[in-house]
Amino acid sequence: MQKKLMIGTALGAILLAGPKSELWAANPATISVTVTIQNLSVSATGPIAFGTVIASSETVSGSASTVTNDGNVTETYSLSLTNPATWIAVQAAPSAIEEYALLAQFNSSAPTAASFSYANHALSTTSVASSSTKFAGNQTGLSVAALATRSLWFRFNAPTSTTVTTQQTITVTVTAAAG
């Protein structure tokens, strides 16, 4: 008889529990989707004024341009220049009339003239991306974090001879790319 009572008690427990319960989720479900638009933006201070220089001389700028990543992603800078009307930029020591060289280097303080090399620092009319050596001093224009700044210094190698003795303007363009 005890066995029957135990079976009956177990059956009663099953009946009291009721049928299988189902859980219901909220209907409808929502998903938050977020997006941030990539903002590539760079700014630079200037102008950089060399003043009056002697033909065949080289001089390092007395101040740097502060280049700032104003964007919201890591940026790599490319540099190029636009020649003034009568001069031609070369990527070696100027050797002909109306040739000049403008070199650029990212460095936290004023670099020496000897720290610039034509191979790594000379600007041209073609945009060239910064690298661990290209335009590098103790800073680079490679993988610059958002809101970070770099100091960009210049060395000017004057033409060996020129017929132009009025002030000339060389435009340097800094372009930002993601990375």
DOKE-856257 format. One record per atom (N, C-alpha, C, O): residue number from 1; atom name; x, y, z. Coordinates in steps of 0.1 Angstrom, whole numbers, always signed. Example, Ala and Ser with C-alpha at 12.3 -4.5 7.8 and 13.67 -1.06 7.14 Angstrom:
REM DOKE-856257
ATOM seq atom     X     Y     Z
ATOM   1    N  +132   -57   +78
ATOM   1   CA  +123   -45   +78
ATOM   1    C  +132   -33   +78
ATOM   1    O  +142   -33   +85
ATOM   2    N  +128   -22   +71
ATOM   2   CA  +137   -11   +71
ATOM   2    C  +129    +0   +79
ATOM   2    O  +134   +11   +80
END
This chain:
REM DOKE-856257
ATOM seq atom     X     Y     Z
ATOM   1    N    +8   -12    +0
ATOM   1   CA    +0    +0    +0
ATOM   1    C    +9   +13    +0
ATOM   1    O    +5   +23    -6
ATOM   2    N   +19   +12    +6
ATOM   2   CA   +28   +24    +6
ATOM   2    C   +33   +27    -8
ATOM   2    O   +34   +39   -12
ATOM   3    N   +35   +17   -16
ATOM   3   CA   +39   +19   -30
ATOM   3    C   +28   +26   -37
ATOM   3    O   +32   +35   -45
ATOM   4    N   +16   +23   -36
ATOM   4   CA    +5   +30   -43
ATOM   4    C    +4   +44   -38
ATOM   4    O    +2   +53   -47
ATOM   5    N    +6   +47   -26
ATOM   5   CA    +5   +60   -21
ATOM   5    C   +17   +69   -27
ATOM   5    O   +14   +80   -31
ATOM   6    N   +28   +63   -28
ATOM   6   CA   +39   +70   -34
ATOM   6    C   +37   +73   -49
ATOM   6    O   +40   +84   -54
ATOM   7    N   +31   +64   -56
ATOM   7   CA   +28   +66   -70
ATOM   7    C   +17   +77   -71
ATOM   7    O   +18   +86   -80
ATOM   8    N    +7   +76   -63
ATOM   8   CA    -4   +86   -63
ATOM   8    C    +1  +100   -59
ATOM   8    O    -3  +110   -65
ATOM   9    N   +11  +101   -50
ATOM   9   CA   +16  +114   -46
ATOM   9    C   +24  +120   -58
ATOM   9    O   +24  +132   -60
ATOM  10    N   +32  +112   -65
ATOM  10   CA   +40  +116   -76
ATOM  10    C   +30  +121   -87
ATOM  10    O   +33  +131   -93
ATOM  11    N   +20  +113   -90
ATOM  11   CA   +10  +117  -100
ATOM  11    C    +3  +131   -96
ATOM  11    O    +1  +139  -105
ATOM  12    N    +0  +132   -84
ATOM  12   CA    -6  +145   -79
ATOM  12    C    +3  +156   -81
ATOM  12    O    -2  +167   -84
ATOM  13    N   +16  +155   -79
ATOM  13   CA   +25  +165   -80
ATOM  13    C   +26  +170   -95
ATOM  13    O   +28  +181   -98
ATOM  14    N   +26  +160  -104
ATOM  14   CA   +26  +163  -118
ATOM  14    C   +14  +170  -122
ATOM  14    O   +15  +180  -130
ATOM  15    N    +2  +166  -117
ATOM  15   CA   -10  +173  -121
ATOM  15    C   -11  +187  -115
ATOM  15    O   -16  +196  -122
ATOM  16    N    -6  +189  -103
ATOM  16   CA    -6  +203   -97
ATOM  16    C    +3  +212  -105
ATOM  16    O    +1  +224  -106
ATOM  17    N   +14  +207  -110
ATOM  17   CA   +24  +216  -118
ATOM  17    C   +17  +221  -131
ATOM  17    O   +21  +231  -135
ATOM  18    N    +8  +214  -136
ATOM  18   CA    +1  +218  -148
ATOM  18    C    +9  +215  -161
ATOM  18    O   +20  +209  -160
ATOM  19    N    +4  +219  -172
ATOM  19   CA   +10  +216  -185
ATOM  19    C   +23  +225  -186
ATOM  19    O   +26  +234  -178
ATOM  20    N   +31  +221  -196
ATOM  20   CA   +44  +228  -198
ATOM  20    C   +42  +243  -200
ATOM  20    O   +33  +247  -208
ATOM  21    N   +49  +252  -192
ATOM  21   CA   +47  +266  -193
ATOM  21    C   +55  +271  -205
ATOM  21    O   +66  +266  -207
ATOM  22    N   +51  +282  -212
ATOM  22   CA   +58  +288  -222
ATOM  22    C   +61  +303  -218
ATOM  22    O   +53  +309  -212
ATOM  23    N   +73  +307  -222
ATOM  23   CA   +77  +321  -219
ATOM  23    C   +76  +329  -232
ATOM  23    O   +79  +324  -242
ATOM  24    N   +71  +341  -230
ATOM  24   CA   +69  +350  -242
ATOM  24    C   +78  +362  -241
ATOM  24    O   +80  +368  -231
ATOM  25    N   +85  +365  -252
ATOM  25   CA   +93  +377  -253
ATOM  25    C   +85  +389  -257
ATOM  25    O   +74  +387  -262
ATOM  26    N   +91  +401  -255
ATOM  26   CA   +84  +413  -259
ATOM  26    C   +82  +413  -274
ATOM  26    O   +91  +408  -282
ATOM  27    N   +71  +418  -279
ATOM  27   CA   +69  +418  -293
ATOM  27    C   +65  +432  -297
ATOM  27    O   +54  +436  -292
ATOM  28    N   +71  +440  -305
ATOM  28   CA   +83  +436  -313
ATOM  28    C   +96  +438  -305
ATOM  28    O   +96  +445  -295
ATOM  29    N  +107  +433  -311
ATOM  29   CA  +120  +435  -305
ATOM  29    C  +127  +447  -312
ATOM  29    O  +123  +450  -324
ATOM  30    N  +135  +454  -306
ATOM  30   CA  +142  +466  -312
ATOM  30    C  +157  +464  -312
ATOM  30    O  +163  +457  -303
ATOM  31    N  +164  +469  -321
ATOM  31   CA  +179  +469  -322
ATOM  31    C  +184  +483  -324
ATOM  31    O  +179  +490  -333
ATOM  32    N  +193  +487  -316
ATOM  32   CA  +199  +500  -318
ATOM  32    C  +211  +499  -328
ATOM  32    O  +219  +490  -326
ATOM  33    N  +211  +507  -338
ATOM  33   CA  +222  +507  -348
ATOM  33    C  +228  +521  -347
ATOM  33    O  +221  +531  -348
ATOM  34    N  +241  +521  -346
ATOM  34   CA  +248  +534  -345
ATOM  34    C  +258  +535  -356
ATOM  34    O  +263  +525  -361
ATOM  35    N  +262  +547  -360
ATOM  35   CA  +271  +549  -371
ATOM  35    C  +278  +562  -368
ATOM  35    O  +272  +572  -364
ATOM  36    N  +291  +563  -372
ATOM  36   CA  +299  +575  -371
ATOM  36    C  +305  +578  -385
ATOM  36    O  +312  +569  -390
ATOM  37    N  +303  +589  -390
ATOM  37   CA  +309  +592  -404
ATOM  37    C  +323  +595  -402
ATOM  37    O  +327  +603  -393
ATOM  38    N  +332  +589  -410
ATOM  38   CA  +346  +592  -410
ATOM  38    C  +349  +607  -414
ATOM  38    O  +343  +611  -424
ATOM  39    N  +357  +613  -406
ATOM  39   CA  +360  +627  -409
ATOM  39    C  +375  +628  -410
ATOM  39    O  +382  +628  -400
ATOM  40    N  +380  +630  -422
ATOM  40   CA  +394  +632  -425
ATOM  40    C  +395  +647  -426
ATOM  40    O  +389  +654  -434
ATOM  41    N  +403  +653  -417
ATOM  41   CA  +405  +667  -416
ATOM  41    C  +419  +670  -410
ATOM  41    O  +423  +665  -400
ATOM  42    N  +426  +679  -417
ATOM  42   CA  +439  +683  -412
ATOM  42    C  +440  +699  -413
ATOM  42    O  +434  +705  -422
ATOM  43    N  +447  +705  -404
ATOM  43   CA  +449  +719  -404
ATOM  43    C  +464  +721  -402
ATOM  43    O  +471  +713  -396
ATOM  44    N  +469  +733  -406
ATOM  44   CA  +483  +736  -404
ATOM  44    C  +484  +751  -403
ATOM  44    O  +477  +759  -409
ATOM  45    N  +493  +755  -394
ATOM  45   CA  +496  +769  -391
ATOM  45    C  +506  +774  -401
ATOM  45    O  +514  +767  -407
ATOM  46    N  +506  +787  -404
ATOM  46   CA  +515  +793  -413
ATOM  46    C  +512  +808  -414
ATOM  46    O  +503  +812  -407
ATOM  47    N  +519  +816  -422
ATOM  47   CA  +529  +812  -431
ATOM  47    C  +543  +810  -424
ATOM  47    O  +545  +814  -413
ATOM  48    N  +552  +803  -431
ATOM  48   CA  +565  +802  -427
ATOM  48    C  +573  +811  -435
ATOM  48    O  +573  +811  -448
ATOM  49    N  +580  +821  -429
ATOM  49   CA  +588  +831  -436
ATOM  49    C  +603  +829  -434
ATOM  49    O  +608  +830  -423
ATOM  50    N  +610  +827  -446
ATOM  50   CA  +624  +826  -445
ATOM  50    C  +631  +840  -446
ATOM  50    O  +643  +841  -442
ATOM  51    N  +624  +850  -450
ATOM  51   CA  +630  +863  -452
ATOM  51    C  +639  +863  -464
ATOM  51    O  +637  +855  -473
ATOM  52    N  +648  +872  -464
ATOM  52   CA  +658  +873  -475
ATOM  52    C  +669  +864  -474
ATOM  52    O  +675  +863  -463
ATOM  53    N  +672  +856  -484
ATOM  53   CA  +682  +846  -483
ATOM  53    C  +692  +848  -495
ATOM  53    O  +689  +854  -505
ATOM  54    N  +704  +843  -493
ATOM  54   CA  +715  +845  -503
ATOM  54    C  +714  +833  -513
ATOM  54    O  +711  +822  -509
ATOM  55    N  +716  +836  -526
ATOM  55   CA  +716  +825  -536
ATOM  55    C  +726  +814  -532
ATOM  55    O  +737  +817  -526
ATOM  56    N  +723  +802  -535
ATOM  56   CA  +731  +790  -532
ATOM  56    C  +732  +787  -517
ATOM  56    O  +740  +779  -513
ATOM  57    N  +724  +794  -509
ATOM  57   CA  +724  +791  -495
ATOM  57    C  +714  +781  -491
ATOM  57    O  +704  +778  -498
ATOM  58    N  +715  +775  -479
ATOM  58   CA  +704  +767  -473
ATOM  58    C  +701  +772  -459
ATOM  58    O  +710  +776  -452
ATOM  59    N  +689  +772  -456
ATOM  59   CA  +685  +776  -442
ATOM  59    C  +673  +769  -437
ATOM  59    O  +664  +765  -445
ATOM  60    N  +673  +766  -424
ATOM  60   CA  +661  +759  -418
ATOM  60    C  +652  +770  -413
ATOM  60    O  +656  +780  -407
ATOM  61    N  +639  +768  -414
ATOM  61   CA  +629  +777  -409
ATOM  61    C  +631  +780  -395
ATOM  61    O  +635  +772  -387
ATOM  62    N  +628  +793  -391
ATOM  62   CA  +629  +797  -377
ATOM  62    C  +618  +792  -368
ATOM  62    O  +618  +793  -356
ATOM  63    N  +607  +787  -375
ATOM  63   CA  +596  +782  -367
ATOM  63    C  +590  +770  -375
ATOM  63    O  +592  +769  -387
ATOM  64    N  +581  +763  -368
ATOM  64   CA  +575  +751  -375
ATOM  64    C  +560  +755  -377
ATOM  64    O  +554  +763  -371
ATOM  65    N  +555  +747  -387
ATOM  65   CA  +540  +747  -389
ATOM  65    C  +535  +736  -380
ATOM  65    O  +540  +725  -380
ATOM  66    N  +524  +739  -372
ATOM  66   CA  +518  +729  -364
ATOM  66    C  +507  +723  -372
ATOM  66    O  +498  +729  -376
ATOM  67    N  +509  +710  -375
ATOM  67   CA  +499  +702  -383
ATOM  67    C  +491  +694  -373
ATOM  67    O  +496  +687  -365
ATOM  68    N  +478  +696  -374
ATOM  68   CA  +468  +690  -365
ATOM  68    C  +459  +681  -372
ATOM  68    O  +453  +684  -382
ATOM  69    N  +457  +669  -366
ATOM  69   CA  +447  +659  -371
ATOM  69    C  +433  +664  -365
ATOM  69    O  +430  +661  -354
ATOM  70    N  +425  +671  -373
ATOM  70   CA  +412  +676  -368
ATOM  70    C  +401  +666  -371
ATOM  70    O  +390  +669  -368
ATOM  71    N  +405  +655  -376
ATOM  71   CA  +395  +644  -379
ATOM  71    C  +392  +636  -367
ATOM  71    O  +396  +638  -356
ATOM  72    N  +384  +625  -370
ATOM  72   CA  +381  +616  -359
ATOM  72    C  +386  +602  -361
ATOM  72    O  +382  +592  -355
ATOM  73    N  +396  +600  -370
ATOM  73   CA  +403  +588  -372
ATOM  73    C  +418  +590  -374
ATOM  73    O  +422  +601  -375
ATOM  74    N  +426  +580  -373
ATOM  74   CA  +440  +580  -375
ATOM  74    C  +443  +584  -389
ATOM  74    O  +437  +579  -398
ATOM  75    N  +452  +594  -391
ATOM  75   CA  +455  +599  -404
ATOM  75    C  +470  +597  -408
ATOM  75    O  +479  +598  -399
ATOM  76    N  +473  +596  -420
ATOM  76   CA  +487  +596  -426
ATOM  76    C  +487  +608  -435
ATOM  76    O  +478  +610  -444
ATOM  77    N  +497  +616  -434
ATOM  77   CA  +498  +628  -442
ATOM  77    C  +507  +626  -454
ATOM  77    O  +517  +619  -454
ATOM  78    N  +502  +632  -465
ATOM  78   CA  +510  +633  -478
ATOM  78    C  +513  +648  -480
ATOM  78    O  +506  +657  -477
ATOM  79    N  +525  +650  -485
ATOM  79   CA  +530  +664  -487
ATOM  79    C  +533  +666  -502
ATOM  79    O  +538  +657  -509
ATOM  80    N  +531  +678  -507
ATOM  80   CA  +534  +683  -520
ATOM  80    C  +536  +698  -520
ATOM  80    O  +533  +704  -510
ATOM  81    N  +541  +703  -531
ATOM  81   CA  +543  +718  -532
ATOM  81    C  +538  +722  -545
ATOM  81    O  +537  +715  -555
ATOM  82    N  +536  +735  -546
ATOM  82   CA  +533  +742  -559
ATOM  82    C  +544  +752  -561
ATOM  82    O  +547  +761  -553
ATOM  83    N  +551  +751  -573
ATOM  83   CA  +562  +760  -576
ATOM  83    C  +557  +774  -578
ATOM  83    O  +545  +777  -582
ATOM  84    N  +565  +784  -574
ATOM  84   CA  +562  +798  -578
ATOM  84    C  +564  +799  -593
ATOM  84    O  +569  +790  -599
ATOM  85    N  +560  +810  -599
ATOM  85   CA  +559  +811  -613
ATOM  85    C  +572  +808  -621
ATOM  85    O  +571  +802  -632
ATOM  86    N  +583  +812  -615
ATOM  86   CA  +596  +811  -623
ATOM  86    C  +606  +800  -618
ATOM  86    O  +616  +798  -624
ATOM  87    N  +603  +795  -607
ATOM  87   CA  +613  +785  -601
ATOM  87    C  +608  +771  -602
ATOM  87    O  +596  +768  -603
ATOM  88    N  +617  +761  -602
ATOM  88   CA  +614  +747  -604
ATOM  88    C  +620  +740  -592
ATOM  88    O  +632  +741  -589
ATOM  89    N  +611  +732  -585
ATOM  89   CA  +616  +724  -573
ATOM  89    C  +624  +712  -578
ATOM  89    O  +619  +705  -588
ATOM  90    N  +635  +709  -572
ATOM  90   CA  +643  +697  -575
ATOM  90    C  +644  +689  -562
ATOM  90    O  +643  +695  -551
ATOM  91    N  +647  +676  -563
ATOM  91   CA  +649  +668  -552
ATOM  91    C  +663  +664  -549
ATOM  91    O  +667  +653  -545
ATOM  92    N  +672  +674  -553
ATOM  92   CA  +686  +673  -551
ATOM  92    C  +691  +687  -549
ATOM  92    O  +683  +696  -549
ATOM  93    N  +704  +688  -547
ATOM  93   CA  +709  +702  -545
ATOM  93    C  +707  +710  -558
ATOM  93    O  +710  +705  -569
ATOM  94    N  +702  +722  -557
ATOM  94   CA  +699  +730  -569
ATOM  94    C  +713  +732  -577
ATOM  94    O  +723  +735  -571
ATOM  95    N  +712  +730  -590
ATOM  95   CA  +724  +732  -598
ATOM  95    C  +723  +740  -610
ATOM  95    O  +733  +743  -617
ATOM  96    N  +711  +744  -613
ATOM  96   CA  +708  +752  -625
ATOM  96    C  +701  +765  -621
ATOM  96    O  +695  +766  -610
ATOM  97    N  +701  +775  -630
ATOM  97   CA  +694  +787  -628
ATOM  97    C  +679  +784  -625
ATOM  97    O  +673  +776  -632
ATOM  98    N  +673  +791  -615
ATOM  98   CA  +659  +790  -612
ATOM  98    C  +655  +777  -606
ATOM  98    O  +643  +774  -604
ATOM  99    N  +664  +768  -601
ATOM  99   CA  +661  +756  -594
ATOM  99    C  +662  +759  -579
ATOM  99    O  +671  +766  -575
ATOM 100    N  +654  +753  -571
ATOM 100   CA  +654  +754  -557
ATOM 100    C  +650  +740  -551
ATOM 100    O  +645  +732  -558
ATOM 101    N  +653  +738  -538
ATOM 101   CA  +648  +726  -531
ATOM 101    C  +641  +731  -518
ATOM 101    O  +646  +739  -511
ATOM 102    N  +630  +725  -515
ATOM 102   CA  +623  +727  -503
ATOM 102    C  +621  +713  -496
ATOM 102    O  +615  +704  -502
ATOM 103    N  +627  +712  -484
ATOM 103   CA  +626  +699  -477
ATOM 103    C  +617  +701  -465
ATOM 103    O  +617  +712  -459
ATOM 104    N  +611  +690  -460
ATOM 104   CA  +602  +691  -449
ATOM 104    C  +605  +679  -440
ATOM 104    O  +608  +668  -444
ATOM 105    N  +604  +682  -426
ATOM 105   CA  +606  +672  -416
ATOM 105    C  +597  +674  -404
ATOM 105    O  +596  +685  -399
ATOM 106    N  +591  +663  -400
ATOM 106   CA  +583  +663  -388
ATOM 106    C  +593  +661  -376
ATOM 106    O  +599  +651  -375
ATOM 107    N  +594  +671  -367
ATOM 107   CA  +603  +670  -356
ATOM 107    C  +598  +679  -345
ATOM 107    O  +592  +690  -347
ATOM 108    N  +600  +675  -332
ATOM 108   CA  +594  +682  -321
ATOM 108    C  +601  +695  -318
ATOM 108    O  +595  +705  -312
ATOM 109    N  +614  +697  -323
ATOM 109   CA  +621  +709  -321
ATOM 109    C  +629  +712  -334
ATOM 109    O  +629  +703  -343
ATOM 110    N  +635  +724  -335
ATOM 110   CA  +642  +728  -347
ATOM 110    C  +653  +718  -350
ATOM 110    O  +662  +716  -342
ATOM 111    N  +652  +711  -362
ATOM 111   CA  +662  +702  -366
ATOM 111    C  +674  +710  -372
ATOM 111    O  +673  +721  -376
ATOM 112    N  +686  +703  -373
ATOM 112   CA  +697  +709  -379
ATOM 112    C  +696  +708  -394
ATOM 112    O  +688  +699  -399
ATOM 113    N  +702  +716  -402
ATOM 113   CA  +702  +715  -416
ATOM 113    C  +707  +701  -421
ATOM 113    O  +702  +696  -431
ATOM 114    N  +717  +696  -414
ATOM 114   CA  +723  +683  -418
ATOM 114    C  +713  +671  -416
ATOM 114    O  +715  +660  -421
ATOM 115    N  +703  +673  -407
ATOM 115   CA  +693  +662  -405
ATOM 115    C  +683  +659  -416
ATOM 115    O  +677  +649  -416
ATOM 116    N  +683  +669  -426
ATOM 116   CA  +674  +667  -437
ATOM 116    C  +682  +660  -448
ATOM 116    O  +694  +662  -450
ATOM 117    N  +676  +651  -455
ATOM 117   CA  +682  +645  -467
ATOM 117    C  +673  +646  -479
ATOM 117    O  +661  +647  -478
ATOM 118    N  +679  +648  -491
ATOM 118   CA  +671  +649  -503
ATOM 118    C  +662  +637  -505
ATOM 118    O  +650  +638  -509
ATOM 119    N  +667  +625  -503
ATOM 119   CA  +660  +613  -505
ATOM 119    C  +647  +612  -496
ATOM 119    O  +637  +607  -501
ATOM 120    N  +648  +616  -484
ATOM 120   CA  +637  +614  -475
ATOM 120    C  +629  +627  -472
ATOM 120    O  +618  +626  -467
ATOM 121    N  +634  +639  -475
ATOM 121   CA  +627  +651  -471
ATOM 121    C  +624  +661  -482
ATOM 121    O  +616  +670  -480
ATOM 122    N  +629  +659  -494
ATOM 122   CA  +626  +669  -505
ATOM 122    C  +612  +668  -510
ATOM 122    O  +607  +657  -512
ATOM 123    N  +605  +679  -511
ATOM 123   CA  +592  +680  -516
ATOM 123    C  +592  +681  -531
ATOM 123    O  +601  +686  -537
ATOM 124    N  +581  +676  -537
ATOM 124   CA  +579  +678  -552
ATOM 124    C  +565  +682  -554
ATOM 124    O  +557  +683  -545
ATOM 125    N  +562  +684  -567
ATOM 125   CA  +548  +687  -571
ATOM 125    C  +539  +675  -570
ATOM 125    O  +527  +676  -572
ATOM 126    N  +544  +663  -569
ATOM 126   CA  +537  +651  -567
ATOM 126    C  +535  +648  -552
ATOM 126    O  +544  +649  -545
ATOM 127    N  +523  +645  -548
ATOM 127   CA  +520  +642  -534
ATOM 127    C  +526  +629  -530
ATOM 127    O  +525  +619  -537
ATOM 128    N  +534  +629  -519
ATOM 128   CA  +541  +617  -514
ATOM 128    C  +536  +615  -500
ATOM 128    O  +536  +624  -492
ATOM 129    N  +533  +602  -497
ATOM 129   CA  +528  +599  -483
ATOM 129    C  +540  +598  -473
ATOM 129    O  +551  +594  -477
ATOM 130    N  +537  +602  -461
ATOM 130   CA  +547  +601  -450
ATOM 130    C  +549  +586  -447
ATOM 130    O  +540  +578  -449
ATOM 131    N  +561  +583  -442
ATOM 131   CA  +563  +569  -438
ATOM 131    C  +572  +570  -425
ATOM 131    O  +574  +580  -420
ATOM 132    N  +578  +558  -421
ATOM 132   CA  +587  +559  -410
ATOM 132    C  +600  +566  -413
ATOM 132    O  +607  +569  -404
ATOM 133    N  +603  +568  -426
ATOM 133   CA  +615  +575  -430
ATOM 133    C  +611  +588  -438
ATOM 133    O  +618  +598  -437
ATOM 134    N  +601  +587  -446
ATOM 134   CA  +597  +598  -455
ATOM 134    C  +592  +610  -446
ATOM 134    O  +582  +608  -439
ATOM 135    N  +598  +621  -447
ATOM 135   CA  +595  +634  -439
ATOM 135    C  +597  +632  -424
ATOM 135    O  +592  +640  -417
ATOM 136    N  +604  +622  -420
ATOM 136   CA  +605  +618  -406
ATOM 136    C  +617  +625  -399
ATOM 136    O  +628  +625  -405
ATOM 137    N  +615  +630  -388
ATOM 137   CA  +626  +634  -378
ATOM 137    C  +623  +625  -366
ATOM 137    O  +623  +613  -367
ATOM 138    N  +622  +632  -354
ATOM 138   CA  +618  +624  -342
ATOM 138    C  +602  +623  -342
ATOM 138    O  +597  +617  -332
ATOM 139    N  +595  +628  -352
ATOM 139   CA  +581  +626  -353
ATOM 139    C  +579  +621  -368
ATOM 139    O  +588  +623  -376
ATOM 140    N  +567  +616  -371
ATOM 140   CA  +564  +612  -384
ATOM 140    C  +550  +618  -387
ATOM 140    O  +542  +622  -378
ATOM 141    N  +546  +617  -400
ATOM 141   CA  +533  +621  -404
ATOM 141    C  +525  +608  -407
ATOM 141    O  +515  +608  -414
ATOM 142    N  +530  +597  -402
ATOM 142   CA  +524  +583  -403
ATOM 142    C  +515  +580  -391
ATOM 142    O  +520  +581  -380
ATOM 143    N  +503  +576  -394
ATOM 143   CA  +494  +571  -383
ATOM 143    C  +493  +581  -372
ATOM 143    O  +495  +577  -360
ATOM 144    N  +489  +593  -375
ATOM 144   CA  +487  +604  -365
ATOM 144    C  +473  +602  -359
ATOM 144    O  +463  +603  -366
ATOM 145    N  +472  +601  -346
ATOM 145   CA  +460  +599  -339
ATOM 145    C  +451  +611  -340
ATOM 145    O  +456  +622  -342
ATOM 146    N  +438  +609  -339
ATOM 146   CA  +428  +620  -339
ATOM 146    C  +432  +631  -329
ATOM 146    O  +435  +627  -317
ATOM 147    N  +432  +643  -332
ATOM 147   CA  +435  +655  -324
ATOM 147    C  +450  +656  -320
ATOM 147    O  +453  +666  -313
ATOM 148    N  +458  +648  -325
ATOM 148   CA  +473  +649  -323
ATOM 148    C  +479  +659  -332
ATOM 148    O  +473  +662  -342
ATOM 149    N  +490  +665  -327
ATOM 149   CA  +497  +675  -335
ATOM 149    C  +511  +670  -339
ATOM 149    O  +517  +662  -332
ATOM 150    N  +517  +676  -349
ATOM 150   CA  +530  +674  -353
ATOM 150    C  +536  +687  -357
ATOM 150    O  +529  +696  -362
ATOM 151    N  +549  +689  -355
ATOM 151   CA  +556  +701  -359
ATOM 151    C  +563  +698  -372
ATOM 151    O  +572  +689  -373
ATOM 152    N  +560  +706  -382
ATOM 152   CA  +566  +704  -395
ATOM 152    C  +576  +716  -398
ATOM 152    O  +572  +727  -399
ATOM 153    N  +589  +712  -399
ATOM 153   CA  +600  +722  -402
ATOM 153    C  +604  +721  -417
ATOM 153    O  +602  +711  -423
ATOM 154    N  +610  +732  -421
ATOM 154   CA  +614  +733  -435
ATOM 154    C  +628  +737  -437
ATOM 154    O  +633  +744  -428
ATOM 155    N  +635  +732  -447
ATOM 155   CA  +648  +737  -451
ATOM 155    C  +647  +741  -465
ATOM 155    O  +642  +734  -474
ATOM 156    N  +651  +753  -468
ATOM 156   CA  +651  +759  -481
ATOM 156    C  +665  +760  -487
ATOM 156    O  +674  +765  -481
ATOM 157    N  +667  +754  -499
ATOM 157   CA  +679  +755  -506
ATOM 157    C  +676  +765  -518
ATOM 157    O  +669  +762  -527
ATOM 158    N  +683  +777  -517
ATOM 158   CA  +680  +787  -527
ATOM 158    C  +686  +783  -541
ATOM 158    O  +696  +776  -541
ATOM 159    N  +680  +789  -551
ATOM 159   CA  +686  +787  -564
ATOM 159    C  +701  +791  -565
ATOM 159    O  +705  +801  -557
ATOM 160    N  +709  +785  -573
ATOM 160   CA  +723  +789  -574
ATOM 160    C  +724  +803  -580
ATOM 160    O  +733  +810  -577
ATOM 161    N  +715  +805  -589
ATOM 161   CA  +713  +819  -595
ATOM 161    C  +699  +820  -600
ATOM 161    O  +692  +811  -603
ATOM 162    N  +695  +833  -600
ATOM 162   CA  +681  +836  -604
ATOM 162    C  +680  +850  -609
ATOM 162    O  +688  +859  -605
ATOM 163    N  +670  +852  -617
ATOM 163   CA  +667  +866  -621
ATOM 163    C  +656  +872  -613
ATOM 163    O  +652  +884  -614
ATOM 164    N  +650  +864  -604
ATOM 164   CA  +639  +868  -596
ATOM 164    C  +644  +872  -582
ATOM 164    O  +649  +864  -575
ATOM 165    N  +642  +885  -579
ATOM 165   CA  +647  +889  -566
ATOM 165    C  +635  +895  -557
ATOM 165    O  +637  +901  -547
ATOM 166    N  +623  +893  -562
ATOM 166   CA  +611  +896  -554
ATOM 166    C  +607  +884  -545
ATOM 166    O  +610  +873  -548
ATOM 167    N  +599  +887  -535
ATOM 167   CA  +594  +876  -527
ATOM 167    C  +586  +866  -535
ATOM 167    O  +577  +869  -543
ATOM 168    N  +589  +853  -533
ATOM 168   CA  +582  +842  -539
ATOM 168    C  +574  +834  -529
ATOM 168    O  +578  +833  -517
ATOM 169    N  +563  +829  -533
ATOM 169   CA  +555  +820  -524
ATOM 169    C  +554  +806  -530
ATOM 169    O  +550  +804  -541
ATOM 170    N  +558  +797  -521
ATOM 170   CA  +557  +783  -524
ATOM 170    C  +546  +777  -515
ATOM 170    O  +547  +779  -503
ATOM 171    N  +536  +771  -522
ATOM 171   CA  +525  +766  -514
ATOM 171    C  +528  +751  -511
ATOM 171    O  +530  +743  -520
ATOM 172    N  +528  +747  -498
ATOM 172   CA  +529  +733  -494
ATOM 172    C  +515  +728  -491
ATOM 172    O  +508  +735  -483
ATOM 173    N  +512  +717  -496
ATOM 173   CA  +499  +711  -494
ATOM 173    C  +500  +698  -485
ATOM 173    O  +508  +689  -489
ATOM 174    N  +493  +698  -474
ATOM 174   CA  +492  +686  -465
ATOM 174    C  +479  +679  -467
ATOM 174    O  +469  +686  -465
ATOM 175    N  +479  +667  -472
ATOM 175   CA  +467  +660  -474
ATOM 175    C  +466  +648  -465
ATOM 175    O  +476  +641  -462
ATOM 176    N  +454  +646  -459
ATOM 176   CA  +452  +635  -449
ATOM 176    C  +445  +623  -456
ATOM 176    O  +436  +625  -464
ATOM 177    N  +449  +611  -452
ATOM 177   CA  +443  +599  -457
ATOM 177    C  +441  +590  -444
ATOM 177    O  +449  +591  -435
ATOM 178    N  +431  +582  -444
ATOM 178   CA  +429  +573  -433
ATOM 178    C  +440  +564  -431
ATOM 178    O  +445  +558  -441
ATOM 179    N  +444  +562  -419
ATOM 179   CA  +455  +552  -417
ATOM 179    C  +466  +558  -408
ATOM 179    O  +475  +551  -406
END
